[in-house]
Amino acid sequence: MGGILVQWGQRTSTNSAFTVESFNIPFPTACFVVLTQIYGTGTPPNGSGDIEIRKSTVGTASFQWCMVTNSGEYTGFYWVAIGN
Protein backbone atom coordinates (compact mmCIF):
# COMPACT_ATOMS: atom_id res chain seq x y z
CA MET A 1 0.00 0.00 0.00
CA GLY A 2 1.22 3.53 -0.65
CA GLY A 3 4.48 4.12 -2.42
CA ILE A 4 5.94 6.94 -4.42
CA LEU A 5 5.05 8.00 -7.96
CA VAL A 6 7.63 9.95 -9.99
CA GLN A 7 6.68 11.74 -13.19
CA TRP A 8 8.78 13.90 -15.48
CA GLY A 9 8.50 15.95 -18.62
CA GLN A 10 10.00 18.63 -20.77
CA ARG A 11 8.59 21.89 -22.06
CA THR A 12 10.08 23.94 -24.89
CA SER A 13 9.03 27.52 -24.26
CA THR A 14 10.03 31.06 -23.48
CA ASN A 15 6.57 31.82 -22.07
CA SER A 16 6.48 34.68 -19.57
CA ALA A 17 2.88 34.07 -18.47
CA PHE A 18 1.70 31.39 -16.05
CA THR A 19 0.74 28.22 -17.93
CA VAL A 20 -0.80 24.93 -16.78
CA GLU A 21 1.24 21.73 -17.11
CA SER A 22 -0.86 18.59 -16.71
CA PHE A 23 0.60 15.37 -15.36
CA ASN A 24 0.32 12.33 -17.65
CA ILE A 25 -1.18 10.38 -14.75
CA PRO A 26 -2.90 12.25 -11.92
CA PHE A 27 -1.41 11.50 -8.51
CA PRO A 28 -3.92 9.43 -6.49
CA THR A 29 -3.31 11.33 -3.21
CA ALA A 30 -0.97 14.32 -3.55
CA CYS A 31 1.95 15.86 -5.40
CA PHE A 32 4.67 16.65 -2.86
CA VAL A 33 7.13 18.59 -5.01
CA VAL A 34 7.82 19.80 -8.55
CA LEU A 35 11.49 20.34 -9.43
CA THR A 36 12.67 22.13 -12.58
CA GLN A 37 15.87 22.60 -14.55
CA ILE A 38 16.01 25.32 -17.19
CA TYR A 39 17.98 24.60 -20.38
CA GLY A 40 19.25 26.55 -23.33
CA THR A 41 20.97 26.46 -26.66
CA GLY A 42 24.14 24.83 -25.40
CA THR A 43 26.22 27.99 -25.17
CA PRO A 44 26.73 29.82 -21.88
CA PRO A 45 23.80 32.25 -21.70
CA ASN A 46 24.22 35.99 -21.44
CA GLY A 47 21.68 36.68 -18.73
CA SER A 48 19.57 34.77 -16.27
CA GLY A 49 16.63 32.41 -16.38
CA ASP A 50 14.32 30.72 -13.93
CA ILE A 51 11.11 28.70 -13.79
CA GLU A 52 8.58 29.91 -11.25
CA ILE A 53 6.00 27.46 -9.88
CA ARG A 54 2.85 28.71 -8.13
CA LYS A 55 2.78 26.62 -4.95
CA SER A 56 -0.97 27.06 -4.56
CA THR A 57 -1.53 25.41 -7.98
CA VAL A 58 0.47 22.21 -7.40
CA GLY A 59 -2.24 19.58 -7.26
CA THR A 60 -2.87 15.96 -8.09
CA ALA A 61 -3.45 16.66 -11.81
CA SER A 62 -1.31 19.70 -12.72
CA PHE A 63 0.78 22.73 -11.75
CA GLN A 64 1.24 26.26 -13.07
CA TRP A 65 4.63 27.51 -14.25
CA CYS A 66 6.13 30.65 -15.72
CA MET A 67 9.52 31.01 -17.43
CA VAL A 68 11.32 34.19 -16.39
CA THR A 69 14.41 35.07 -18.42
CA ASN A 70 16.24 38.01 -19.91
CA SER A 71 18.13 35.79 -22.37
CA GLY A 72 16.90 34.34 -25.66
CA GLU A 73 19.40 31.51 -25.16
CA TYR A 74 17.10 29.76 -22.65
CA THR A 75 14.64 27.67 -24.63
CA GLY A 76 12.78 25.47 -22.13
CA PHE A 77 12.95 23.32 -19.04
CA TYR A 78 12.73 19.81 -17.65
CA TRP A 79 10.46 19.00 -14.69
CA VAL A 80 10.15 16.16 -12.18
CA ALA A 81 7.15 15.70 -9.89
CA ILE A 82 7.07 13.40 -6.87
CA GLY A 83 3.90 12.30 -5.09
CA ASN A 84 1.72 9.35 -4.20
Secondary structure as GFF3:
##gff-version 3
##sequence-region A 1 84
A	DSSP	beta_strand	5	12	.	.	.	ID=ss1
A	DSSP	beta_strand	19	22	.	.	.	ID=ss2
A	DSSP	beta_strand	31	40	.	.	.	ID=ss3
A	DSSP	beta_strand	49	53	.	.	.	ID=ss4
A	DSSP	three_ten_helix	55	57	.	.	.	ID=ss5
A	DSSP	beta_strand	62	69	.	.	.	ID=ss6
A	DSSP	beta_strand	74	83	.	.	.	ID=ss7
###
